[in-house]
C-alpha cells in the first residue's frame, strides 16, 4: 500500500558535507546550521508523522540516535559520521531523508621562505589558511638533511590554530643544505606545506692578521700597520694597531682605527714619549670577535735636539767666488730639512743674513759662495735646520784675493781658469766645469766618479748638443764664458800646427797625427794646456779615465762631430769623427779674436 508523503526532507549541504563551524546553509526550506565551535544542529522543516534521528559510520547500517527527539539533532562536530531523519506515518513504510555527513579534512598550510640565515640558525614559518573543520592542535616546521622532512624527524612546535606563525631553527650545521616543511595537525591528521631548501653559510672565524714592523720612528711619532689575510667569513668592520707600554696590548687600551676590510693598512702612532719602549699589535674585528697579529716592539729615540754641525775650511778662493761647506754629524733626532753656509763681513753670520741652501739630511756638503768682493775678509759658518731649530758650526774666516788678472777667465759659476797663449790663440788651460749656460739656465753634465771634487781635476763632461748650447754653428759660444767659444776643427788645426804639426798631418782624418804634439798638449806638457786624460762618459758611465782623453770641436761631420783624442800611450793627437754626439767629452774654450 502506498501512502502519500506530504513532505520530503531537504536539509543537506553541497555534496552532503557540512562546512566549517560557524557557517549556515539553507536548502529547499530545510536549515542546517553550525553554531559555535562545538555543536552541529540539523533542523527539520515541516513534516507529518513521526521523525526519528539516526546515525551511521558507513551510511549503510543505521542506528537510532539515542535520547534525541524533536525537530533538532545536536551532535559534537569533532565527531565524523552520517546523520539523517526517518519519518513514518501510520503503517506506511518509513521514509528516510537525505543523509548529512560531518566530514573533516586535513588543514591547509603553506611554508614560508627561510630568512635570517646564519651558520647555526635560521627563521622559517608558515600560514595555516584552513583547519579542515577540526581545530589545529599543533603546527611548526620540520627540518631535514633530506628532501622529505616530516614530523618523524626534527620539528618545531609553534602554537596552534590557523593563521601565520614563525619558527626559529637552531642548532644548524654551518655550510649545510637543509630542507624545511611547515606542518599543521588536526584530528584528521598532519598536513604539510611545500618543501623549501636553504644553505647555511660557512662557520665564521676570527680574521687572520699580521702585524707590520714599526717604521719612521721619531721621538713622538711612528708608523705601524698590518695585513688582513682573511676576514674569517664575515666583513672586517674595524682594524688598526693597539699600542701599550706592556707586552700585551689590546683593544681595551690605546688603539688606532684604520678603515675596514682585508688587505694592508698603515697606522700613524702619535703622542709617543721619547726614549721609550712600546709594544704594538695589529687587530681586526668581525662579527665573531677580535683577532690580533704578533706583538712587535720598538723604542722611540731620545727627545729631538739641534743637529750637530761642523764648518769646513773655505777653499778654491777667487776674487769673487769660493767653496765652503760643512758636515752634519747628527740630525738631533729629526730630519735635517735645510743646510748650507752663512756668510758675513762680521764675525757672527746667521740665517738672517746671506746663506746658501745645499740640500738636506746628514753628511757632508759643498757650498758655492759667489758675488764676493775682491780683497775682502769674510766669515763663514755652516748651519743645519731640523724641527727643533737651527744649529751652527764654528765660524771660519777667509780673504778673497784682489781682482783677477787678465791671464784668467771666470765662468758664470765663478770658476776661474788660467789662460795660455799659443801662437795667436788664447786657450783655457783647464777643462771647463761650468754647470749653467751663459744665461744662467742649468745644464746637464757628468763628473768622474760623481764626485764634485773630481771636477777640479778633470773638469766636467758634456754631450755635443749641451756643449753647443743648442747651436749648430761653427765657433758658437756654446756654454763657454762671454767672449769665448767652442773651437772649430780648423782652429784645433791652427793650434796643432803652432805646436809643430804640418798641414798635411793636420788634415788627416780619423788618424793619429803629429808625433810629439800630443805630449806637449797633455798634462805636464810644454804647451801649458795641461789637458788631463779624462776619458769619456757614455750613458752615465765613465770609460777610459786615465787612458784616453776626448775634446769636442764645434764642427759637425754629418751626424757626428770632430773631436781631438789624447792617449797616455801615444805622443800624437787623434782627429776623429766616429762617435755619436750623445757621448760626453771634455770641453776647452778659445777666446774670441
C-alpha positions in Angstrom: 0.0 0.0 0.0 1.3 3.3 -1.0 0.9 6.2 1.4 1.2 9.8 0.2 4.2 11.6 1.6 3.3 15.1 2.4 6.8 16.4 2.8 10.2 15.3 1.6 13.1 16.4 3.9 15.7 18.6 2.4 18.5 19.8 4.7 21.8 18.9 3.2 25.0 20.7 2.1 26.6 20.6 -1.3 28.0 17.1 -1.8 26.3 16.3 1.6 29.2 17.7 3.6 28.7 20.2 6.5 31.0 23.2 6.2 33.3 24.6 8.9 31.9 25.8 12.2 30.0 29.0 12.4 28.6 28.8 8.9 24.9 28.3 7.9 23.3 27.0 4.7 19.6 26.9 3.7 18.4 24.5 1.0 14.8 23.6 -0.1 13.3 25.1 3.1 15.4 23.0 5.4 18.1 24.5 7.6 21.5 23.0 8.7 23.3 25.4 10.9 26.6 25.1 12.7 26.6 27.1 15.9 29.8 27.9 17.7 32.8 25.6 17.7 31.3 22.6 19.4 27.8 21.8 18.1 26.2 20.8 14.8 22.4 21.2 14.7 20.4 19.5 12.0 16.9 21.1 11.8 13.8 19.6 10.1 11.2 21.6 8.3 7.5 20.9 8.4 6.5 17.2 8.2 3.7 14.8 9.1 4.2 11.6 11.0 7.0 10.6 13.5 10.6 11.7 13.0 13.4 9.6 14.3 17.0 10.7 14.2 19.5 8.1 13.1 23.3 8.0 12.7 25.8 5.7 10.9 29.5 5.3 10.5 29.3 4.0 6.9 25.8 5.2 5.6 24.8 1.5 5.3 24.0 0.4 8.9 21.9 2.9 10.8 21.1 3.2 14.4 18.8 5.5 16.3 20.5 8.4 17.9 19.7 7.7 21.5 18.0 10.3 23.6 17.3 12.6 20.7 13.7 13.7 19.7 12.1 16.7 18.3 12.9 18.7 15.2 16.6 19.3 16.0 19.6 16.9 16.2 22.6 18.2 18.1 25.9 16.4 17.7 29.6 17.2 18.5 31.2 18.5 15.4 34.5 16.9 16.3 33.0 13.5 15.6 32.7 12.4 12.0 29.7 10.5 10.9 26.5 10.3 8.7 23.2 11.6 10.1 19.5 11.5 8.8 15.9 11.7 10.0 13.4 8.9 9.3 9.7 9.8 9.2 6.9 7.3 9.5 3.1 7.8 9.3 0.7 5.1 10.3 1.6 1.6 8.9 3.3 3.0 5.9 6.9 2.2 5.3 9.2 4.8 6.8 10.6 7.4 4.5 14.2 8.4 5.2 15.5 11.8 4.5 18.7 12.5 2.5 21.9 12.0 4.5 24.0 14.6 6.1 27.7 13.9 6.7 30.0 15.6 9.1 33.4 15.2 7.3 36.8 16.6 8.5 39.7 17.3 6.1 43.4 17.9 6.7 44.4 21.6 7.4 45.6 23.7 4.5 49.2 25.1 5.1 51.9 26.9 3.2 55.6 27.0 4.0 57.2 30.4 4.3 60.6 31.2 2.8 63.6 30.8 5.1 65.2 34.1 6.2 67.8 35.5 8.6 70.1 32.5 7.9 73.3 32.3 9.9 75.7 29.5 10.2 73.7 27.9 13.1 70.2 29.5 13.0 67.5 30.5 10.6 63.9 31.8 10.6 61.1 30.0 8.9 57.3 29.5 9.5 54.0 29.1 7.6 50.4 30.1 7.2 47.5 27.8 8.2 44.7 29.0 5.9 42.1 26.3 6.9 41.8 24.0 9.9 39.9 21.4 7.7 36.8 21.5 10.0 38.7 20.4 13.2 40.9 22.6 15.4 44.6 22.7 14.6 46.2 21.4 17.7 49.9 21.7 16.6 51.9 23.5 14.0 55.5 24.2 13.2 58.3 23.5 10.8 60.1 20.1 10.2 63.7 20.2 9.2 65.9 17.5 7.5 69.1 17.0 5.6 66.9 15.1 3.0 64.3 16.5 0.7 61.3 14.9 2.6 61.1 16.4 6.1 58.3 15.1 8.3 57.2 15.1 11.9 59.1 11.9 12.5 62.2 14.0 12.3 63.3 17.3 13.8 60.4 19.7 14.1 59.5 22.8 16.0 56.2 23.4 17.8 54.8 26.9 17.3 51.4 27.1 18.9 48.0 26.0 17.4 45.1 27.3 15.4 45.0 29.0 12.0 46.9 32.0 10.7 50.7 32.7 10.3 53.5 31.7 12.6 57.3 31.9 12.8 59.7 29.1 13.7 63.2 29.7 14.9 65.5 26.9 13.6 68.5 26.4 15.8 71.5 24.0 16.2 72.2 24.1 12.5 75.5 22.9 10.9 77.5 25.6 9.1 77.8 25.3 5.3 75.0 22.7 5.0 71.9 22.3 2.8 68.7 21.9 4.7 65.1 21.1 3.7 62.2 22.7 5.6 58.5 22.0 5.5 55.7 23.6 7.5 53.1 21.3 9.1 49.7 21.6 10.8 47.9 18.8 12.8 44.2 18.3 13.5 42.1 15.3 14.4 42.2 14.2 10.8 46.0 14.1 10.7 49.0 16.1 9.6 49.2 18.3 6.6 52.5 19.7 5.1 53.4 22.7 3.1 55.8 22.8 0.2 59.5 21.8 0.9 61.9 24.8 0.7 65.7 24.4 0.8 68.4 26.7 2.1 72.1 26.6 2.8 73.8 27.8 6.0 76.9 29.9 5.4 80.3 28.6 6.4 81.2 29.0 10.1 82.5 32.5 10.8 86.0 32.5 12.2 88.2 35.3 13.6 90.1 37.2 11.0 93.8 36.3 10.2 96.0 39.3 11.0 99.8 40.1 10.7 101.5 43.0 12.4 104.0 45.0 10.3 107.3 46.2 11.7 107.1 49.8 13.0 108.9 52.3 10.9 109.5 56.1 10.5 110.1 56.3 14.3 110.7 59.7 15.8 110.7 60.8 19.4 106.9 61.3 19.4 105.5 59.5 16.3 105.9 56.3 14.4 104.2 54.4 11.6 102.8 50.9 12.2 100.3 48.8 10.3 99.3 45.3 9.4 97.8 43.0 6.8 94.4 41.2 7.0 94.8 37.9 5.1 91.3 36.7 5.7 88.1 38.1 7.1 87.1 34.7 8.6 83.9 34.6 6.6 82.4 37.9 7.9 83.2 41.5 7.0 86.1 43.1 8.9 84.4 46.2 10.3 87.4 47.7 12.2 91.1 47.3 12.0 94.1 49.2 13.4 97.1 48.9 15.8 96.9 48.7 19.6 99.8 50.3 21.5 101.0 49.7 25.0 103.9 50.1 27.4 103.3 46.4 28.3 103.9 43.3 26.3 100.2 42.6 25.6 98.4 45.5 24.0 94.6 45.0 23.3 91.6 47.0 22.2 90.9 47.8 25.8 93.9 50.1 25.6 95.1 52.7 23.1 94.3 51.7 19.5 94.1 53.4 16.1 91.2 52.8 13.8 92.3 52.5 10.2 89.4 51.6 8.0 87.8 48.2 7.4 88.1 45.1 5.1 91.0 42.9 4.2 94.4 43.9 2.8 97.2 46.1 4.2 96.9 49.3 6.1 99.1 51.9 7.8 98.6 53.4 11.3 100.0 56.7 12.4 101.1 56.4 16.0 101.2 59.8 17.7 101.7 61.2 21.2 104.6 58.9 22.0 107.1 59.5 24.8 110.7 60.0 23.7 113.3 57.2 24.5 110.5 54.7 25.5 109.9 51.1 24.5 106.4 50.4 23.1 104.6 47.2 22.1 102.4 47.3 19.1 99.9 44.7 17.8 97.6 44.9 14.7 94.0 43.9 15.2 90.9 43.2 13.1 87.2 42.9 14.2 84.4 40.9 12.6 81.1 39.6 13.9 83.0 36.6 15.5 85.2 38.8 17.6 88.7 40.4 17.6 91.8 38.8 16.3 95.4 40.1 16.9 98.7 39.8 15.0 102.0 39.2 16.6 103.4 41.8 19.1 106.3 43.9 17.8 108.3 46.3 19.9 110.2 49.5 19.2 111.9 52.3 21.0 111.4 55.9 20.3 114.6 57.9 20.1 115.5 60.5 22.7 114.0 63.9 22.6 114.7 65.9 19.4 117.8 68.1 19.7 119.5 70.5 17.4 121.7 69.0 14.7 125.5 68.7 15.2 127.3 70.7 12.6 130.9 71.3 11.6 132.1 74.0 9.2 134.7 73.1 6.6 137.6 75.4 5.7 136.8 77.6 2.7 138.8 76.6 -0.5 139.0 77.4 -4.2 139.0 81.1 -3.2 139.0 83.6 -6.1 138.4 87.3 -6.2 134.6 86.8 -6.4 133.9 83.1 -5.5 134.9 80.4 -3.0 133.8 77.0 -2.0 132.7 76.4 1.6 130.7 73.5 3.1 130.2 71.5 6.3 129.3 68.2 7.8 126.1 67.2 9.6 127.2 64.5 12.2 123.7 64.1 13.7 120.2 65.3 12.8 119.3 65.5 16.5 116.5 63.0 16.2 114.6 64.8 13.4 115.3 65.1 9.7 117.6 68.0 8.6 115.4 69.9 6.2 117.9 72.6 5.1 121.6 73.0 5.3 124.2 75.4 3.9 126.7 78.1 4.7 126.0 81.6 6.0 128.4 84.4 5.0 129.0 87.8 6.6 131.5 90.6 6.8 131.0 90.4 10.6 132.2 87.6 12.9 128.8 86.1 13.6 127.0 85.2 10.4 123.4 83.7 10.7 120.4 82.6 8.6 119.1 86.2 8.9 121.9 87.2 6.6 123.3 85.8 3.3 123.2 82.0 3.2 123.3 79.2 0.7 120.9 76.2 0.6 122.6 73.0 -0.2 120.2 70.1 0.2 119.0 68.3 3.3 119.9 65.3 5.5 123.1 64.4 7.3 126.7 64.0 5.9 128.9 66.4 4.1 128.1 69.1 1.5 129.7 71.8 -0.5 128.5 75.4 -0.8 129.5 77.7 -3.7 129.9 81.2 -2.4 129.5 83.8 -5.2 129.3 87.5 -5.6 132.3 88.1 -3.3 134.2 91.4 -3.2 137.9 91.1 -4.1 140.5 91.5 -1.4 137.9 91.3 1.4 137.8 89.3 4.7 134.6 87.1 5.1 133.3 85.0 7.9 131.6 81.7 7.1 129.5 79.4 9.2 127.8 76.1 8.3 124.2 75.6 9.5 121.6 72.9 9.7 117.9 73.1 10.4 115.5 70.5 11.8 112.2 70.7 13.6 113.9 71.7 16.8 115.6 74.7 15.3 118.9 75.8 13.6 122.4 74.8 14.7 125.7 76.3 13.6 129.2 75.1 13.1 132.3 77.0 14.0 133.0 80.4 12.3 135.9 80.3 9.8 137.3 83.3 8.0 139.0 83.8 4.6 140.2 86.6 2.4 139.4 87.0 -1.3 142.4 87.9 -3.5 142.5 91.1 -5.5 140.6 91.2 -8.8 141.7 88.6 -11.2 144.5 89.3 -13.7 144.0 89.3 -17.5 145.6 85.8 -17.6 142.5 84.1 -16.3 138.8 83.8 -17.2 135.8 83.2 -14.9 132.7 81.3 -15.9 129.1 82.0 -14.8 129.5 79.7 -11.8 132.5 81.7 -10.6 135.0 79.0 -11.6 138.4 80.6 -12.5 140.5 79.2 -15.3 144.1 80.2 -16.2 144.7 81.2 -19.8 147.6 80.2 -22.0 148.6 81.9 -25.3 149.8 79.7 -28.1 150.6 81.5 -31.3 147.9 84.0 -31.9 145.3 82.0 -29.9 144.4 82.2 -26.2 143.1 79.0 -24.7 141.7 77.9 -21.3 144.4 76.0 -19.5 141.8 73.8 -17.7 138.9 71.7 -18.8 135.5 73.5 -18.5 133.5 72.6 -15.4 130.5 75.0 -15.6 127.0 73.9 -14.5 125.0 76.6 -16.2 124.6 78.1 -19.6 125.6 81.7 -20.1 122.0 82.8 -19.4 122.0 81.0 -16.1 120.0 78.0 -17.2 121.2 74.7 -15.5 122.7 72.3 -18.0 123.3 68.5 -17.9 126.9 67.4 -17.2 128.8 64.5 -15.8 131.8 64.3 -13.3 134.2 61.4 -12.9 133.0 59.2 -10.0 130.1 61.5 -9.4 132.5 63.3 -7.1 132.3 67.2 -7.3 136.0 67.2 -6.2 137.0 65.5 -9.4 135.6 68.4 -11.4 138.6 70.4 -10.3 140.9 67.7 -11.7 139.1 66.5 -14.9 136.6 69.2 -15.5 133.0 68.2 -16.4 131.9 66.1 -19.4 129.2 67.3 -21.8 127.3 65.9 -24.8 127.9 67.9 -28.1 124.4 69.4 -28.0 124.8 70.6 -24.5 128.3 71.9 -25.2 127.0 73.9 -28.1 124.0 75.1 -26.0 121.6 74.1 -28.8 123.6 75.8 -31.6 124.9 74.2 -34.8 127.2 77.0 -36.0 131.0 76.6 -36.0 132.8 78.6 -33.3 129.5 79.1 -31.4 129.8 80.4 -27.8 128.0 77.3 -26.5 128.5 77.1 -22.8 131.7 79.0 -22.7 132.0 82.3 -20.8 131.1 85.5 -22.6 133.9 86.4 -25.1 134.9 82.8 -25.6 133.7 80.0 -27.8 134.0 76.3 -28.7 136.9 75.9 -31.1 136.2 74.7 -34.6 138.1 71.8 -36.2 140.2 74.3 -38.2 141.0 76.3 -35.0 142.3 73.0 -33.5 144.5 72.5 -36.5 145.9 76.0 -36.1 146.8 75.1 -32.5 148.4 71.8 -33.6 150.4 73.4 -36.3 151.6 76.1 -33.9 153.0 73.1 -31.8 154.9 71.7 -34.8 152.3 69.6 -36.8 152.4 70.0 -40.6 149.3 71.0 -42.6 149.4 67.6 -44.3 149.4 65.9 -40.9 146.7 68.2 -39.5 144.3 67.5 -42.4 144.5 63.7 -41.9 141.1 62.2 -40.9 140.4 59.5 -38.3 144.1 59.0 -37.6 146.8 59.7 -35.0 149.0 62.6 -36.3 151.8 64.8 -35.3 154.5 63.0 -33.3 155.3 64.8 -30.1 152.4 67.3 -30.4 150.1 65.2 -28.1 152.9 65.1 -25.5 153.0 68.9 -25.5 149.2 69.2 -25.1 148.8 66.7 -22.2 149.0 67.4 -18.6 152.6 68.5 -17.7 153.4 69.2 -21.4 155.4 72.2 -22.6 152.4 73.9 -24.2 150.8 74.9 -20.9 147.4 73.4 -21.9 147.7 70.7 -19.2 144.9 68.6 -20.8 144.1 65.7 -18.3 143.3 62.2 -19.6 139.7 62.4 -18.5 138.1 59.6 -20.5 134.5 59.8 -21.8 131.0 59.3 -20.4 128.5 57.1 -22.2 125.0 56.7 -20.7 126.2 58.0 -17.4 129.1 55.5 -17.2 132.8 56.7 -17.5 135.2 54.8 -19.8 139.0 55.1 -20.3 139.7 57.6 -17.5 143.5 57.7 -17.2 143.9 56.0 -20.6 142.4 58.4 -23.2 141.0 61.9 -23.3 138.5 63.4 -25.7 137.7 67.1 -26.5 134.8 68.3 -28.7 135.1 70.8 -31.5 132.2 72.9 -32.8 132.5 71.4 -36.3 130.0 68.8 -37.4 130.8 65.9 -39.7 127.5 64.6 -41.0 125.7 63.2 -37.9 128.9 63.3 -35.9 131.3 66.0 -34.7 135.1 66.3 -35.0 137.0 65.6 -31.8 140.6 65.5 -30.6 142.0 62.5 -28.7 145.0 62.1 -26.4 146.3 58.9 -25.0 148.7 58.1 -22.2 150.4 55.6 -24.6 150.8 58.0 -27.6 152.7 61.2 -28.3 150.4 62.0 -31.2 147.0 63.7 -31.4 143.9 61.9 -32.8 141.4 63.6 -35.1 138.2 61.6 -35.3 134.5 61.9 -36.2 133.2 58.4 -35.4 131.4 58.7 -32.0 127.8 59.8 -31.6 127.2 63.3 -30.3 125.4 61.7 -27.3 128.8 60.7 -25.9 130.0 63.2 -23.2 133.5 64.6 -23.7 135.7 67.3 -22.2 135.4 71.0 -23.4 138.2 73.6 -23.9 137.2 77.2 -24.7 139.0 79.5 -27.1 139.0 83.3 -26.7 137.3 85.3 -29.4 139.6 87.3 -31.7 
